[in-house]
Structures are given as C-alpha cells and as structure tokens.
Amino acid sequence: MQSQEQALDQIFEKLKGKACVKQNTFRTIQEVFKDIETEAKDIIKQLNTRINKVDKSVEVKFIEKNKYEFHLKVGSDMLIFSLATNVVTFNNEYVVMQSDYIKEKDERKYFGQIMVYNFLSDTIKYNRLDDPGYLIARLIVNDEKHFFVEGAQQLNFLFTDIVNNVISQAWLRLLIEKCILTAVDMDLIGSSYHEIQNTNLLKKMKNEKPMGNGQKVGFQMDYMNDIKA
C-alpha cells in the first residue's frame, strides 16, 4: 500500500510537471495578447489616418473592452480578439501533436489560445443576438512562444510551421493584417426574395432590425493537414 508520503510526493511531481508549466504557458499567452493589442493599436492608427483622407465616414478604430478582449472596427466589420483563460492540449491524433518538436519535450504540448472573431459592426451596435459570427483565426502558443494558426483563407496555411514559427513583432503584425484583410474581403451577400418573403410580426418585433440584412459567406475553418513536423 502506498504511504502518505509517497502519495504527497506523487502529487507534488504532477504539480511541478504539469500545473507549473500550465501557469507559465498562461503567463506567456497573456504577454502575447498584450503585444497583439499594441500592434493592433498601431495598425488601426495608421489605417485611420489614411482612410480619413479619403472618406471620414468610414470608421476605423480600436475598442478596448477588458484585459481579455479588444475589438477592431474596420468599416462595416468588427473583429473581436479574445484571450482564452484556460491552457489546453490536443488529442495525440491532432496533426500538430505529431510534430517531432512537440514529442521531444512533454511541456511543449500545452498551449494558450487567442481567438479572432468577425461580426458585422451593426450586429454589435444593435445587439442583434441572432446574427452569425465567424471564427476567422485561432492562434495557439506554447510556453516557448512557438505557435501555429488555424483559420480562413491564407490564415490556414501561412502560420503552420510550429517548429520554426516563434512569436515576434513581425509575425504578430502580419497575423493582424491578414485577419483584417480576411474580414474585409468577405462581402455581405443578400438573401434571395424567396428566403425572406415569409415572416411574422413576433419575429420582426423580436429582431428589432431591418429584414434581409444578408450574411457573410466564404469563411471555412479547415483542420491543418500541412503542419511541418
């Protein structure tokens, strides 16, 4: 039978090997999130200066929400950057877990996450709870600041080399720029007349919005198939 001291030793080793690395990973992702926020502010400042010379009615601004979230309003789009508060790992079958880099050291398999969502800015402004939003990017970073990104369009293949991709100012700036481009590139597609011709007063009163706002199309999140091992 295992002694009390042996049980304590076992718990201590588990905490030292897992809980500590998770805490360190979360501290790392918090630092990365602050760096993303700094870069985003600079990008928005520069974009705002440029667009004001062309059309001052086009809004480009940074909106700080709290230490876990900020928004970028770019014209009719709202990008929401959200820091997940939990550290995660993945099933062994997940592609990134097959990397030799991950297999070499157990601590490398724990990741912090930053999500980037895209909504129409009017969805946020008018609190339209039924409007769809899209996860256009998920940034995943371990305690060594190695990272990969899953996402839509170019975001799904530009940042998949977890062996060589290490967080830097240049990488973060490129990521933010690609997120903005992805959102802006996706046009709002209006519904057909047939899709919106039937409604009822309750639905209209509940929505409290014009009918037939349309939806963005073209976003598709794919699992990574090309992670470099």
LINFENQUI-V631055 format. One record per backbone hydrogen bond with DSSP energy under -1.0 kcal/mol. NH is the residue of the N-H (numbers start at 0). CO is the residue of the C=O. If there is no record, write none. Layout:
nh co
NH CO
NH CO
This chain:
nh co
6 2
7 3
8 4
9 5
10 6
11 7
12 8
13 9
14 10
15 11
16 12
17 13
19 14
21 17
22 18
23 19
24 20
25 21
26 22
27 23
28 24
29 25
30 26
31 27
32 28
33 29
34 30
35 31
36 32
37 33
38 34
39 35
40 36
41 37
42 38
43 39
44 40
45 41
46 42
47 43
48 44
49 45
50 46
51 47
53 50
54 50
57 54
60 72
62 70
64 68
65 68
68 65
69 80
70 62
71 78
72 60
73 76
74 58
76 73
77 118
78 71
79 116
80 69
81 114
82 67
83 112
87 110
93 90
96 93
97 94
98 95
99 228
102 98
103 99
107 104
108 105
109 106
110 87
111 140
113 138
114 81
115 136
116 79
117 133
118 77
120 75
123 119
124 120
125 121
127 122
128 126
130 127
133 117
135 115
135 133
136 115
137 149
138 113
139 147
140 111
141 145
144 141
146 164
147 139
148 158
149 137
151 135
154 151
155 152
156 153
157 153
161 159
164 160
166 144
171 167
172 168
173 169
174 170
175 171
176 172
177 173
178 174
179 175
180 176
181 177
182 178
183 179
184 180
188 214
195 191
196 192
203 199
204 200
205 201
206 202
207 203
214 188
